[in-house]
Amino acid sequence: MLVLSRKSGQRIQIGPDICVTVVKLNSGGVRLGIEAPPELAVVRGELADQIQAEAEAVSEQAADALRIFNGEEQES
């Protein structure tokens, strides 16, 4: 992990297409602006974790449904 110190208004360039700007600093946190191509999803880490957990649950349900459809025993 690269750790950088930046002041308000300063930017970090990630590759040719992604730029992170420090918009505001306060004692409780930092506000960042992120410029990225529209086809690139930019989400908070906790939201990405939630999306992944939901996708895994749906995948598990689909696998169970397929086993039932095929007449296989369900795993307990």
C-alpha positions, -999 to 999 in steps of 0.1 A, spaced: 0 0 0 13 34 -9 6 61 17 8 97 7 3 130 25 -17 156 5 -32 190 13 -66 203 3 -67 209 -35 -38 185 -42 -43 156 -66 -31 120 -70 -30 105 -105 -36 67 -108 -27 56 -143 -38 77 -173 -75 77 -165 -80 81 -127 -74 112 -106 -81 117 -69 -84 152 -55 -84 161 -19 -115 184 -17 -118 191 20 -100 182 52 -115 183 87 -108 167 121 -134 139 113 -121 128 79 -113 138 44 -135 145 14 -122 132 -19 -131 138 -55 -125 110 -79 -124 114 -117 -126 81 -136 -140 68 -169 -178 62 -167 -173 25 -174 -152 21 -142 -173 15 -111 -161 36 -81 -177 26 -48 -170 28 -11 -152 -3 2 -181 -13 25 -205 -10 -4 -183 -32 -25 -182 -58 3 -220 -58 5 -224 -62 -32 -200 -91 -32 -218 -108 -3 -252 -104 -21 -237 -118 -53 -224 -148 -35 -258 -154 -18 -276 -152 -51 -250 -176 -67 -255 -201 -38 -293 -199 -42 -290 -204 -80 -268 -235 -74 -294 -249 -49 -322 -243 -74 -302 -261 -101 -296 -291 -78 -333 -293 -70 -342 -290 -107 -318 -318 -115 -332 -340 -87 -300 -340 -68 -298 -342 -30 -294 -308 -12 -263 -304 9 -270 -298 46 
